[in-house]
Amino acid sequence: MSILNHTAVFLKHIFFNSRSGRLSFKRREIEKYFFFYKGRALRIKTNLKTERLGEILFKLQKIQSETFSKIDDFISANQPIGESLKKNGVIKEADLREALSFQIRESLLQTFGYFDGEISFQEKPDFESPVEELPAVDIPFIIDYGIRRMKYDSVIQKFFAGKKVSLKNIRYAYLLTEEEKTLLDRFSVTQVIDRMSVPARFSNENFYRCLYLFYCLDMIEAETTDSSYRKDDLNRDQRKSLEMDELEARLEELREIKSNLKNRNFYEQLGVSRVATEEEIKKAYFNLARKYHPDRFNHGLGETGLINEVFNALTVAYKTLSDPEKRKEYDAKLSAPAEESAEDLNKKAEIKYRQGRTLYNKGMYEEAIIFLEEAIRFRRNKADYYLLLAMAESKLPAYKKKAEEDFLKAAEIEPWNPESYLGLGLLYLNEGLKFKAKKQIQKALEIDPSHPQAKAALTELESGEKKTGLKAWLNLDLSGLFKKKK
């Protein structure tokens, strides 16, 4: 797809080609998975605590501190935590959509600063269509905002070296400054970048950042100069056609906004969170005004009523939220979520645990972790839950530290269970920490002197033979591992 290993390039591919599937981002201890349906963001899984939905709901003041402290009580067996909270009346559908939008947007933006991450997209054309309305995530806006605020990397200039660039469309020109629009217009005539001088008002860095922005917003095409493909320079009629296409695209967006006005509060209409600052609200409104102000449209289009209705609604939202007193009154009108307790938590926890165990046995460790963590939120005193969770985490490099913590937690709950000490010992052995490994394996043998795996591990360790690490542990027969301990 591109030599640029960067989030913006993948978002360009997914959004403008209406792809469905999973976008993976990994860098050191960070792991994130973004799910898309026909180019639109659907949901996210992340191992960063600050980006998890419960944290986001609390940050956005959708749940109170008391609810947040016992959020584990609201996990449902076959539902994500957001759906469970909604089902139990803790939050409303609008609250969940806002939180999901915020979660996806912020998590994506946090990846823009890295050109050295492991990024891949696994396409799934038969991805199941979501039942609920998709979160309001504006991918072009994220591309624009993310590129503008990220630290520049010289790999961008290397990408455009040896390329010829030509204008493709101007659909998202409203996001650009006047100087950037002037630069974009230069590509109406195909330009060979290596022969093109940097405009006087641009630094070298800003010039290539703009090119990258144009490229990721699908406004330009970049071809190698020796390509057999030839693109004619745009004439006046072609340019006019592009402008009409751009106007029609914005009108279609206005129609979609109008259809959702009654279902979205003022914060959602402006695309900001409930805790947005005055500056963030102002910036969001003026970004929308650049795009949807009536003066930005040809009045001969015959859509004056639609344009005025949507822009007036956005203006009312802005005037309300930008005035501290009016905003306070408006916030008071937004109904507070009700508090209810979930029932049969132990039963639900066991279901989640069994689902996690099934996924583990299939080698689906990332998915197993999600279910096992939910089981633990239901019931925090089950050693078996922590033990299997630690085993799944041991399979993933980014979770090794967490695996150590969960092995220790399992041992704390059931100090008579040798499996927790053995698992921790083999984890240490796999990391080359032989002294710590030996100590834990010996603890397992103190509890069960005839434990075959522990005896084999200790013999191997003391003999100095090449270690097998976690292989022996992870190949154990789970059917007998989780019988009740006495």
Protein Blocks (a to p, Z undefined) as FASTA:
>chain_A
ZZcdcfklmmmmmmmnopacdddddehjbccddddeehiafbdcdfbfklpmklmmmmno
pacfklmmmmmmmccfkbcfklmmmmnomacfklmmmmmmmmmmmmmmmmmmpckbccdd
dddfklccdfbdcddddfklmmmmmmmmpccdfklmmmmgopacddfblmlmmmpcfklm
mmmmmmmpccdfklpccdfkbcfklmmmmmmmmmmnopaccddfkbcbdcddddfklmmm
mmmmmmmmmmmmmmmmmmmmmmpcfklmnopafkbcfklmmmmmmmmmmmmgmklpcfkl
opmmmmmmmmmmmmmmmmmmmpmklmmmmmmmpccddddddehklmmmmmmmmmmmmmmm
nopaklmmmmmmmmmmmpmcbfklmmmmmmmmmmpmklmmmmmmmmmmmmmmmmmbmklm
mmmmmmmmmnopaklmmmmmmmmmmmmmmlmklmmmmmmmmnopacekjmmmmmpcfklm
mgccZZ
